[in-house]
């Protein structure tokens, strides 16, 4: 059951695909109050209640106990005290012995979630705008609540199959020759690779939809050469358009009036990478179409994937904000700078970037009406994704393209994936990446992953190895790092061969993982889930924070600590542990329900299988296009014959029908002498 309640006059967000009439009367489960324009929802929390959701946010899988803020925020160097990140995903499930419902605030402005922070026994959710559609979802299980939310908001984005391959990226690949070298170093060592990302270095003076002719003289030829080696190029596109006469995107945007405006009707501008930029008004359909059309030359050159960035939008500074900062400095200069004034002086310039006053100083046109940006801030990145995806569908409606974004809102999950923002090479960010995954899935973002190795800071060899082991299972598997940090292509490390073998496991599992992803996406399910979804009556499983379910019958529990050569795991039922070193070298260990200490050296990582759920391994390969997805080794803890429905398609059909692409795979019961591990079926299958 889904019920809708409307407050004020909500602005269109494109988040919901299911049309429902608004109900009147009290909102169930909450006490409703108003504080000026704000709408406040209050609910008591029982000691055993858990809260799942909020997508991309810090801290654990269970969001209880902290104060979160839905406000898309370019916040480099985030920690567990950060209340908002690059995306806002405003769906939350309340789950406890006597509690089960979901709440979605379709509100593109600021929402605060005091989830037992001020009072440990109280949740307070506040819409600062007070103009929103509120949805209450009720079902009989956590799994059905997730499916109900997907019915409300639409099917998750489907990437092409090649986008499940390994992607190498770095801010700093400044020439075609450098990219070719990176690709060649992977190929000559047998390190699998399907794509290389191009950061802002490929652009001419960091301007969108350009490329440096001195460094990338013939993009069409370069792209074709890379595809001959089964490698795609994936360029970055930022939100800001450089304010420069003679630069075609600016000239056409200016002529069409497609940029955001200040109150006086002039174009709003702020500095980003190219300098002074204007910002497309993605809330206008004609502006989205204009912006989407700008991708066409890159698509014509053979590019089949993009990552959209800086689209919170990130603002380095505005002239008004800089002028105000200097005025404040002059005020402080004229007086005595005491202890408190010293901190104020320091904060003057630290507060220039992404200043709240700047976000209140420009407007969008929404259905012909000017709307101040801060009231719809969280939609900006989502509507940029929408503009891009709509363009792809216009240019080539018969093909899926790769698209992932930094900023997003509910609804953007239908048009693209996301990565988890600019993380750091910290062990804490490895754990944070794991804990974000099920909540992102709950909010519809199935195609996601973190910057493996960490974007900022200098990665250590062991940390990169453990990041890659998590990345084996994430749909987006991208190694990405920042300029002026340690180069972290895996071939640069002494243990590159074991890291290569980790990637080879990914490719051996890729048909199986792709199958699990597509089945989840096409059925409205989740690829990653908290253990509570599968074991809601098991208190230990419900409270587990460093293990997550994957697909129909798998669980992952990566090693998350420095220098650790193992970890403790809790198994809610009997399971088969597959401890991988390579696709050919792995241990099979049946384990009973309960607590276990498992050994995992730096080159080993586990996957756990429920009884009766097979795992399929193919022979692997160095790219998705060269994989053999007809020959498999099936591993299964079972005492009877079982069947697995393997999903296979052409890898790019934009609107596949689930039932048309399923191949039943029969795994026979283990016979005496056929397996070195009693009760485990090991079968060679040719489909």
ZAMARGU-4260 file (C-alpha; in steps of 0.2 Angstrom, whole numbers, plus 5000, padded with zeros to 4 digits):
<rodrens>
0) 5000/5000/5000 | 5006/5017/4995 | 4998/5033/5002 | 5002/5051/4996 | 5000/5067/5006
5) 5003/5084/4998 | 5009/5099/5007 | 5009/5116/4999 | 5012/5117/4981 | 5026/5105/4977
10) 5037/5108/4962 | 5039/5094/4949 | 5054/5083/4953 | 5052/5068/4940 | 5055/5056/4955
15) 5039/5047/4954 | 5031/5037/4939 | 5016/5031/4948 | 5001/5044/4949 | 4992/5043/4965
20) 4978/5055/4972 | 4983/5064/4988 | 4974/5059/5004 | 4968/5070/5018 | 4968/5067/5036
25) 4982/5062/5048 | 4999/5056/5042 | 5001/5038/5048 | 5015/5033/5060 | 5020/5052/5063
30) 5015/5067/5073 | 5014/5081/5061 | 5018/5099/5065 | 5023/5116/5057 | 5037/5128/5061
35) 5035/5143/5050 | 5036/5136/5032 | 5044/5120/5038 | 5034/5103/5039 | 5040/5093/5054
40) 5037/5074/5056 | 5040/5066/5073 | 5040/5048/5078 | 5046/5039/5094 | 5059/5025/5092
45) 5058/5009/5101 | 5075/5002/5107 | 5076/4988/5093 | 5070/4999/5079 | 5082/5000/5064
50) 5082/5013/5050 | 5087/5008/5032 | 5089/5020/5018 | 5095/5038/5014 | 5106/5031/5000
55) 5123/5040/4999 | 5126/5045/5017 | 5140/5042/5030 | 5140/5030/5044 | 5132/5013/5045
60) 5119/5003/5036 | 5107/5006/5050 | 5106/5025/5050 | 5099/5027/5068 | 5109/5039/5080
65) 5115/5053/5069 | 5109/5069/5061 | 5108/5069/5042 | 5105/5083/5030 | 5098/5080/5012
70) 5108/5094/5003 | 5119/5089/4988 | 5136/5095/4994 | 5153/5095/4985 | 5163/5091/5001
75) 5180/5084/4998 | 5188/5075/5013 | 5172/5069/5021 | 5172/5060/5037 | 5159/5051/5047
80) 5154/5068/5055 | 5149/5074/5038 | 5130/5077/5037 | 5128/5077/5018 | 5137/5071/5003
85) 5135/5073/4984 | 5118/5066/4983 | 5101/5066/4992 | 5091/5051/4993 | 5076/5054/5004
90) 5068/5037/5007 | 5069/5029/5024 | 5062/5012/5031 | 5058/5010/5049 | 5060/4992/5054
95) 5058/4984/5071 | 5048/4970/5080 | 5032/4980/5079 | 5037/4992/5065 | 5038/4991/5046
100) 5035/5005/5034 | 5044/5017/5023 | 5043/5036/5021 | 5048/5045/5005 | 5049/5064/5005
105) 5048/5070/4987 | 5056/5087/4991 | 5071/5094/4981 | 5076/5106/4995 | 5084/5104/5012
110) 5077/5090/5022 | 5085/5086/5039 | 5084/5068/5047 | 5087/5069/5066 | 5086/5050/5068
115) 5089/5048/5087 | 5103/5062/5087 | 5094/5075/5098 | 5085/5062/5108 | 5090/5043/5106
120) 5071/5038/5107 | 5064/5050/5094 | 5065/5053/5075 | 5062/5070/5068 | 5061/5073/5049
125) 5060/5091/5044 | 5056/5098/5027 | 5064/5116/5026 | 5054/5121/5011 | 5037/5114/5017
130) 5032/5111/4999 | 5032/5092/4996 | 5023/5076/4992 | 5025/5064/5006 | 5023/5045/5003
135) 5020/5032/5016 | 5023/5014/5010 | 5017/4998/5019 | 5020/4980/5015 | 5023/4964/5024
140) 5042/4963/5022 | 5057/4973/5019 | 5059/4965/5002 | 5042/4970/4997 | 5044/4988/5004
145) 5059/4989/4992 | 5049/4983/4977 | 5035/4994/4982 | 5046/5009/4981 | 5053/5004/4964
150) 5035/5003/4958 | 5033/5021/4964 | 5049/5028/4957 | 5052/5017/4941 | 5065/5004/4935
155) 5083/5006/4939 | 5095/5011/4925 | 5102/4997/4914 | 5121/4999/4909 | 5128/4990/4894
160) 5137/4974/4899 | 5154/4981/4895 | 5151/4993/4909 | 5153/4979/4921 | 5171/4977/4916
165) 5186/4985/4925 | 5188/5004/4922 | 5205/5013/4925 | 5204/5031/4928 | 5215/5045/4935
170) 5214/5064/4935 | 5230/5067/4925 | 5229/5057/4909 | 5234/5072/4899 | 5237/5064/4881
175) 5232/5050/4870 | 5250/5043/4872 | 5248/5042/4890 | 5231/5033/4889 | 5238/5021/4876
180) 5252/5017/4888 | 5240/5013/4902 | 5230/5001/4891 | 5246/4993/4885 | 5253/4990/4902
185) 5237/4981/4907 | 5236/4971/4891 | 5254/4965/4891 | 5252/4959/4909 | 5236/4950/4906
190) 5227/4963/4918 | 5208/4964/4912 | 5202/4981/4907 | 5186/4987/4898 | 5187/5006/4899
195) 5198/5021/4903 | 5191/5037/4910 | 5197/5054/4904 | 5196/5067/4917 | 5197/5086/4913
200) 5214/5085/4906 | 5208/5080/4889 | 5198/5096/4887 | 5204/5112/4879 | 5206/5124/4894
205) 5194/5113/4904 | 5180/5117/4893 | 5165/5105/4891 | 5163/5096/4874 | 5181/5101/4868
210) 5197/5091/4867 | 5215/5096/4866 | 5220/5094/4848 | 5238/5094/4853 | 5236/5079/4865
215) 5221/5070/4857 | 5223/5075/4838 | 5210/5062/4831 | 5197/5057/4844 | 5188/5046/4832
220) 5203/5036/4827 | 5209/5035/4845 | 5192/5028/4850 | 5192/5016/4836 | 5209/5010/4840
225) 5205/5007/4858 | 5189/4997/4853 | 5199/4986/4842 | 5208/4981/4859 | 5190/4980/4867
230) 5193/4996/4878 | 5181/5011/4878 | 5185/5029/4882 | 5174/5037/4895 | 5176/5056/4896
235) 5170/5067/4910 | 5157/5081/4907 | 5155/5095/4920 | 5140/5106/4923 | 5147/5123/4920
240) 5149/5131/4903 | 5164/5143/4902 | 5158/5161/4899 | 5168/5165/4883 | 5162/5172/4867
245) 5167/5162/4852 | 5166/5146/4862 | 5151/5137/4853 | 5142/5129/4869 | 5142/5146/4877
250) 5137/5156/4862 | 5122/5144/4858 | 5117/5143/4877 | 5117/5162/4878 | 5108/5164/4862
255) 5094/5152/4868 | 5093/5160/4885 | 5097/5142/4892 | 5107/5148/4907 | 5101/5151/4925
260) 5097/5169/4929 | 5100/5181/4944 | 5085/5190/4951 | 5088/5205/4939 | 5087/5193/4924
265) 5106/5193/4920 | 5115/5176/4918 | 5122/5169/4934 | 5140/5164/4934 | 5153/5157/4946
270) 5170/5150/4944 | 5174/5131/4941 | 5188/5123/4932 | 5188/5133/4916 | 5186/5149/4926
275) 5170/5160/4925 | 5155/5148/4920 | 5137/5149/4917 | 5125/5135/4922 | 5112/5127/4911
280) 5094/5128/4918 | 5091/5109/4917 | 5073/5112/4924 | 5068/5119/4906 | 5065/5105/4893
285) 5072/5116/4879 | 5088/5119/4889 | 5090/5100/4893 | 5088/5096/4874 | 5101/5109/4870
290) 5113/5103/4882 | 5110/5085/4877 | 5113/5089/4859 | 5131/5095/4864 | 5136/5077/4867
295) 5133/5072/4849 | 5150/5076/4842 | 5158/5065/4856 | 5146/5051/4852 | 5149/5052/4834
300) 5168/5050/4837 | 5164/5033/4845 | 5162/5037/4863 | 5149/5026/4872 | 5150/5031/4890
305) 5151/5047/4900 | 5153/5052/4919 | 5145/5068/4924 | 5153/5078/4937 | 5153/5094/4947
310) 5134/5094/4946 | 5128/5098/4964 | 5132/5111/4956 | 5149/5114/4964 | 5154/5133/4964
315) 5172/5137/4968 | 5167/5156/4970 | 5157/5170/4963 | 5163/5188/4961 | 5150/5194/4974
320) 5156/5181/4987 | 5174/5186/4984 | 5170/5204/4986 | 5160/5201/5002 | 5175/5191/5009
325) 5187/5206/5006 | 5175/5218/5014 | 5175/5207/5029 | 5194/5206/5029 | 5195/5225/5029
330) 5183/5226/5044 | 5194/5214/5054 | 5209/5223/5048 | 5203/5239/5056 | 5201/5232/5073
335) 5210/5221/5085 | 5211/5203/5079 | 5208/5193/5095 | 5206/5174/5097 | 5188/5174/5090
340) 5192/5186/5076 | 5206/5175/5071 | 5195/5161/5068 | 5183/5172/5059 | 5197/5178/5048
345) 5202/5161/5043 | 5184/5156/5039 | 5181/5171/5028 | 5190/5163/5013 | 5187/5145/5018
350) 5168/5149/5016 | 5169/5155/4998 | 5167/5139/4989 | 5149/5132/4988 | 5143/5147/4999
355) 5124/5146/5004 | 5122/5164/4999 | 5127/5160/4981 | 5114/5146/4980 | 5101/5158/4985
360) 5106/5171/4972 | 5100/5163/4956 | 5084/5156/4948 | 5077/5142/4938 | 5062/5143/4926
365) 5050/5130/4931 | 5034/5129/4921 | 5037/5147/4916 | 5039/5153/4935 | 5056/5158/4942
370) 5061/5147/4957 | 5076/5151/4968 | 5089/5138/4966 | 5091/5133/4985 | 5072/5127/4984
375) 5076/5114/4971 | 5095/5112/4974 | 5095/5093/4975 | 5088/5091/4958 | 5101/5099/4948
380) 5113/5084/4946 | 5098/5073/4943 | 5091/5084/4929 | 5108/5085/4921 | 5108/5066/4920
385) 5091/5067/4913 | 5097/5078/4899 | 5111/5067/4895 | 5101/5051/4895 | 5087/5058/4885
390) 5100/5063/4872 | 5107/5046/4871 | 5089/5039/4868 | 5087/5052/4854 | 5103/5048/4845
395) 5103/5029/4847 | 5087/5022/4854 | 5092/5004/4851 | 5108/5005/4862 | 5112/5006/4881
400) 5125/5019/4885 | 5136/5020/4901 | 5132/5035/4911 | 5136/5039/4930 | 5135/5055/4939
405) 5141/5062/4956 | 5126/5071/4961 | 5108/5064/4961 | 5091/5063/4968 | 5078/5049/4967
410) 5072/5048/4949 | 5090/5049/4942 | 5091/5031/4946 | 5081/5028/4930 | 5093/5037/4919
415) 5111/5033/4926 | 5121/5026/4939 | 5132/5035/4952 | 5149/5033/4960 | 5150/5037/4979
420) 5160/5053/4977 | 5177/5059/4980 | 5183/5047/4994 | 5200/5045/5001 | 5213/5032/5003
425) 5207/5028/5020 | 5202/5011/5028 | 5187/5020/5035 | 5181/5025/5018 | 5183/5006/5012
430) 5170/5002/5026 | 5160/5017/5022 | 5159/5011/5003 | 5153/4994/5008 | 5139/5001/5020
435) 5133/5013/5007 | 5129/5000/4994 | 5113/4992/5001 | 5105/5009/5005 | 5109/5015/4988
440) 5101/5000/4981 | 5086/5003/4992 | 5084/5020/4984 | 5085/5013/4966 | 5104/5015/4962
445) 5109/4998/4958 | 5124/5003/4946 | 5136/5010/4959 | 5153/5009/4966 | 5166/5019/4975
450) 5183/5025/4968 | 5193/5010/4971 | 5209/5014/4980 | 5202/5030/4985 | 5202/5046/4975
455) 5212/5058/4987 | 5227/5054/4997 | 5241/5041/4994 | 5235/5023/4993 | 5245/5010/5001
460) 5247/4993/4993 | 5237/4983/5005 | 5223/4996/5005 | 5222/4995/4986 | 5221/4976/4987
465) 5207/4976/4999 | 5197/4990/4989 | 5199/4979/4973 | 5192/4964/4983 | 5176/4974/4987
470) 5176/4980/4969 | 5175/4963/4962 | 5157/4963/4967 | 5151/4981/4964 | 5143/4984/4947
475) 5154/4999/4944 | 5172/4994/4946 | 5183/5009/4944 | 5200/5013/4950 | 5201/5032/4951
480) 5213/5044/4959 | 5217/5062/4960 | 5231/5073/4952 | 5246/5074/4963 | 5243/5058/4973
485) 5252/5042/4971 | 5249/5033/4954 | 5238/5018/4958 | 5237/5008/4942 | 5239/4991/4949
490) 5254/4987/4938 | 5264/4999/4948 | 5264/4989/4964 | 5275/4974/4968 | 5260/4963/4971
495) 5252/4967/4955 | 5250/4949/4950 | 5239/4945/4965 | 5229/4961/4961 | 5228/4955/4943
500) 5221/4938/4949 | 5208/4948/4959 | 5202/4956/4943 | 5202/4939/4935 | 5190/4933/4948
505) 5179/4948/4943 | 5179/4942/4925 | 5176/4924/4929 | 5161/4929/4939 | 5155/4943/4927
510) 5142/4933/4918 | 5135/4927/4935 | 5136/4945/4943 | 5128/4953/4927 | 5114/4940/4928
515) 5111/4944/4946 | 5111/4963/4943 | 5099/4962/4928 | 5087/4950/4937 | 5086/4962/4952
520) 5084/4978/4940 | 5071/4970/4929 | 5061/4963/4944 | 5062/4979/4955 | 5073/4970/4967
525) 5090/4974/4975 | 5107/4968/4970 | 5114/4972/4987 | 5104/4971/5003 | 5106/4972/5022
530) 5106/4955/5030 | 5090/4960/5039 | 5080/4958/5022 | 5084/4940/5021 | 5084/4936/5040
535) 5072/4949/5048 | 5069/4938/5063 | 5087/4935/5067 | 5093/4949/5079 | 5111/4946/5075
540) 5109/4947/5056 | 5098/4963/5058 | 5112/4971/5067 | 5127/4966/5056 | 5135/4981/5049
545) 5150/4974/5039 | 5142/4960/5029 | 5129/4962/5015 | 5119/4951/5004 | 5122/4950/4985
550) 5109/4944/4972 | 5098/4929/4976 | 5109/4919/4987 | 5126/4926/4991 | 5134/4936/5005
555) 5150/4946/5005 | 5161/4950/5020 | 5177/4959/5014 | 5192/4962/5025 | 5191/4980/5030
560) 5206/4983/5042 | 5224/4987/5040 | 5236/4972/5042 | 5222/4960/5045 | 5224/4943/5038
565) 5206/4937/5042 | 5190/4943/5050 | 5175/4937/5060 | 5159/4933/5051 | 5142/4929/5057
570) 5132/4916/5046 | 5113/4917/5049 | 5112/4899/5041 | 5124/4885/5034 | 5134/4892/5020
575) 5148/4888/5008 | 5163/4899/5009 | 5172/4901/4993 | 5189/4909/4997 | 5197/4916/4981
580) 5215/4918/4976 | 5212/4917/4958 | 5198/4910/4946 | 5207/4893/4947 | 5214/4894/4965
585) 5200/4894/4978 | 5195/4885/4994 | 5178/4878/4997 | 5173/4877/5015 | 5156/4872/5021
590) 5152/4882/5037 | 5138/4879/5049 | 5127/4893/5056 | 5135/4904/5069 | 5151/4914/5072
595) 5167/4910/5063 | 5185/4917/5062 | 5190/4915/5044 | 5208/4917/5037 | 5211/4929/5022
600) 5229/4933/5018 | 5231/4949/5007 | 5228/4939/4991 | 5213/4931/4997 | 5194/4936/4999
605) 5178/4926/5003 | 5161/4924/4995 | 5147/4915/5005 | 5134/4905/4996 | 5117/4900/5004
610) 5113/4882/5003 | 5105/4877/4986 | 5111/4893/4977 | 5124/4889/4964 | 5139/4900/4959
615) 5144/4900/4941 | 5162/4903/4936 | 5167/4906/4917 | 5184/4904/4910 | 5187/4923/4912
620) 5196/4934/4900 | 5204/4951/4898 | 5188/4960/4892 | 5169/4958/4893 | 5168/4955/4874
625) 5180/4940/4874 | 5172/4931/4889 | 5165/4914/4886 | 5148/4914/4894 | 5143/4896/4888
630) 5156/4887/4898 | 5155/4886/4917 | 5160/4878/4933 | 5146/4878/4945 | 5149/4877/4964
635) 5135/4874/4976 | 5132/4868/4994 | 5117/4855/4991 | 5112/4838/4993 | 5100/4838/4978
640) 5099/4844/4960 | 5096/4863/4959 | 5092/4875/4945 | 5099/4892/4942 | 5091/4905/4930
645) 5105/4913/4921 | 5101/4930/4913 | 5110/4933/4896 | 5107/4946/4883 | 5116/4955/4869
650) 5123/4967/4882 | 5115/4983/4874 | 5096/4980/4872 | 5088/4995/4880 | 5072/4987/4885
655) 5074/4969/4888 | 5060/4957/4895 | 5067/4947/4909 | 5058/4931/4904 | 5065/4931/4887
660) 5083/4931/4892 | 5083/4917/4906 | 5092/4901/4903 | 5089/4887/4916 | 5105/4879/4921
665) 5104/4862/4930 | 5117/4858/4943 | 5116/4839/4948 | 5117/4833/4966 | 5134/4829/4972
670) 5138/4811/4969 | 5151/4800/4979 | 5168/4804/4973 | 5164/4819/4962 | 5169/4832/4974
675) 5183/4834/4986 | 5172/4843/4998 | 5157/4832/5005 | 5140/4840/5001 | 5147/4852/4988
680) 5142/4850/4970 | 5156/4855/4957 | 5149/4853/4940 | 5157/4857/4923 | 5143/4865/4912
685) 5142/4869/4894 | 5126/4879/4889
</rodrens>
